[in-house]
Amino acid sequence: MRSQAAWALGLKGDERSVEPLILALRDQDEKVQSQAAWALGLKGDDRAVEPLTIALTASHEKVRSQAAWALGLKGNTNAVAALIQALRDPNARVRSQAAWALGLKGDERAVEPLRNALNDPDAKVRKQARWALDLRDVKMGKRIKMKEKDLDIDVDVDVDPEVKVNVKPEVKPKP
């Protein structure tokens, strides 16, 4: 019931729900904590950044994962150091969400840790780290080359108001 209340508060546009959701992050029930983190991610209020950063160290991985997701949606860069630390979480889902969140942040401090995450034992973490680094490059107007399965895809992105995208799939023979 309390987790459903946190979910409902997240859907409300009313910023008065931020304080009760911050309190719910400290609930004994991990489902309530997880829903509160999710709901706080939907709020534009920076009061949630510090409590969500603390939630990155919660005992339950779903709470840590939701906190990383929520922090990714915040424009605030105060949580970058904590998200970088979360790239070393024992749970792959948390590491993956942290890489995603760092990609949205675009903060230079995350570049080297994200490059290190390209060697993570989990494929989803590596994929999110690659996405995060590619997103940074696109935002900087750099040309990127992505490899997806057997296709090489070249993407040209101009920084001009008109964005030109050139995609050239090239099928490679399988070994």
C-alpha positions as CSV (number, residue, x, y, z in Angstrom):
1,M,0.0,0.0,0.0
2,R,2.8,2.5,0.9
3,S,4.7,1.7,-2.3
4,Q,1.5,2.4,-4.3
5,A,1.2,5.7,-2.5
6,A,4.8,6.6,-3.5
7,W,4.0,5.6,-7.1
8,A,0.9,7.9,-7.1
9,L,2.8,10.8,-5.6
10,G,5.3,10.5,-8.4
11,L,2.6,10.9,-11.0
12,K,1.3,14.0,-9.3
13,G,2.8,17.2,-10.6
14,D,2.5,18.8,-7.2
15,E,6.0,19.6,-5.8
16,R,4.6,19.3,-2.3
17,S,5.0,15.6,-2.7
18,V,8.8,15.8,-2.8
19,E,9.3,15.9,1.0
20,P,7.0,12.9,1.7
21,L,8.9,11.0,-1.0
22,I,12.2,11.9,0.5
23,L,11.0,10.5,3.8
24,A,9.8,7.3,2.0
25,L,13.4,6.7,0.8
26,R,14.1,5.8,4.4
27,D,11.2,3.4,4.8
28,Q,12.0,-0.1,6.0
29,D,10.3,-1.7,3.0
30,E,12.6,-1.8,0.0
31,K,9.6,-1.6,-2.4
32,V,8.6,1.7,-0.8
33,Q,12.1,3.0,-1.1
34,S,12.4,1.9,-4.7
35,Q,9.0,3.5,-5.7
36,A,10.0,6.7,-3.8
37,A,13.3,6.8,-5.8
38,W,11.4,6.3,-9.1
39,A,8.9,9.0,-8.1
40,L,11.6,11.5,-7.2
41,G,13.2,11.0,-10.6
42,L,10.0,12.3,-12.2
43,K,10.2,15.5,-10.1
44,G,12.2,18.5,-11.3
45,D,13.1,19.4,-7.7
46,D,16.8,19.4,-6.8
47,R,16.0,18.8,-3.1
48,A,15.9,15.1,-4.1
49,V,19.5,14.9,-5.3
50,E,21.2,14.5,-1.9
51,P,18.7,11.9,-0.6
52,L,18.9,10.0,-3.9
53,T,22.7,10.1,-3.8
54,I,22.5,8.5,-0.3
55,A,20.1,5.9,-1.7
56,L,22.9,4.8,-4.1
57,T,24.4,3.0,-1.0
58,A,21.1,1.3,0.1
59,S,21.3,-2.4,1.0
60,H,18.9,-3.4,-1.8
61,E,20.1,-3.3,-5.4
62,K,16.7,-2.3,-6.8
63,V,16.7,0.8,-4.6
64,R,20.3,1.6,-5.7
65,S,19.3,1.0,-9.4
66,Q,16.2,3.3,-9.1
67,A,18.2,6.0,-7.4
68,A,20.8,5.9,-10.2
69,W,18.0,6.2,-12.8
70,A,16.4,9.0,-10.9
71,L,19.7,10.9,-10.6
72,G,20.1,10.6,-14.4
73,L,17.0,12.6,-14.9
74,K,18.2,15.4,-12.7
75,G,19.9,18.3,-14.5
76,N,22.0,18.8,-11.4
77,T,25.6,17.4,-11.6
78,N,26.1,17.2,-7.8
79,A,25.7,13.4,-7.9
80,V,28.3,12.7,-10.6
81,A,30.9,11.5,-8.1
82,A,28.4,9.1,-6.4
83,L,27.3,7.8,-9.8
84,I,30.9,7.2,-10.8
85,Q,31.3,5.2,-7.6
86,A,28.2,3.3,-8.5
87,L,29.9,2.1,-11.6
88,R,31.8,-0.3,-9.2
89,D,28.6,-1.6,-7.5
90,P,28.6,-5.4,-7.1
91,N,25.2,-5.5,-9.0
92,A,25.3,-5.2,-12.8
93,R,21.9,-3.5,-13.0
94,V,23.1,-0.7,-10.7
95,R,26.3,-0.3,-12.7
96,S,24.3,-0.2,-16.0
97,Q,21.9,2.5,-14.6
98,A,24.8,4.5,-13.3
99,A,26.4,4.4,-16.8
100,W,23.1,5.5,-18.3
101,A,22.8,8.3,-15.8
102,L,26.3,9.5,-16.4
103,G,25.6,9.6,-20.1
104,L,22.8,12.0,-19.6
105,K,24.9,14.2,-17.3
106,G,27.7,14.6,-19.9
107,D,30.2,15.5,-17.2
108,E,33.9,15.3,-18.1
109,R,34.7,13.6,-14.8
110,A,32.8,10.5,-16.0
111,V,34.7,10.0,-19.2
112,E,37.5,7.8,-17.8
113,P,35.3,5.8,-15.5
114,L,32.9,5.1,-18.4
115,R,35.9,4.1,-20.6
116,N,36.9,1.6,-17.8
117,A,33.3,0.3,-17.8
118,L,33.7,-0.7,-21.4
119,N,35.6,-3.7,-19.9
120,D,32.9,-4.6,-17.4
121,P,32.1,-8.3,-17.3
122,D,28.4,-7.6,-17.9
123,A,27.4,-6.9,-21.5
124,K,24.6,-4.5,-20.5
125,V,27.0,-2.4,-18.5
126,R,29.4,-2.3,-21.5
127,K,26.5,-1.3,-23.8
128,Q,25.4,1.5,-21.5
129,A,28.9,2.8,-21.1
130,R,29.4,2.8,-24.9
131,W,26.0,4.6,-25.3
132,A,27.0,7.2,-22.6
133,L,30.3,7.9,-24.3
134,D,28.7,8.1,-27.8
135,L,26.1,10.5,-26.4
136,R,28.8,12.8,-25.1
137,D,30.5,12.7,-28.5
138,V,27.3,13.5,-30.3
139,K,26.6,16.4,-27.9
140,M,30.1,17.7,-28.7
141,G,29.4,17.5,-32.4
142,K,31.9,14.7,-33.0
143,R,31.6,12.0,-35.6
144,I,30.9,8.6,-34.1
145,K,31.1,5.1,-35.4
146,M,28.8,2.5,-33.8
147,K,29.0,-1.2,-34.3
148,E,25.8,-3.2,-33.8
149,K,25.9,-6.9,-34.6
150,D,27.2,-7.3,-38.1
151,L,26.5,-3.7,-39.2
152,D,28.9,-0.8,-39.3
153,I,26.9,2.4,-39.0
154,D,28.5,5.7,-39.7
155,V,26.7,8.7,-38.2
156,D,27.7,12.2,-39.2
157,V,26.3,14.9,-36.8
158,D,26.8,18.6,-37.6
159,V,26.6,21.1,-34.8
160,D,24.6,23.4,-37.1
161,P,20.9,24.0,-36.4
162,E,20.3,21.5,-39.2
163,V,21.5,18.1,-38.2
164,K,22.6,15.9,-41.0
165,V,22.6,12.1,-40.3
166,N,24.2,9.8,-42.7
167,V,23.7,6.1,-42.1
168,K,25.5,3.6,-44.3
169,P,25.0,-0.1,-43.2
170,E,27.6,-2.4,-44.4
171,V,27.0,-6.1,-43.9
172,K,30.1,-8.0,-42.9
173,P,30.4,-11.7,-43.5
174,K,30.2,-13.8,-40.4
175,P,33.5,-15.7,-39.6
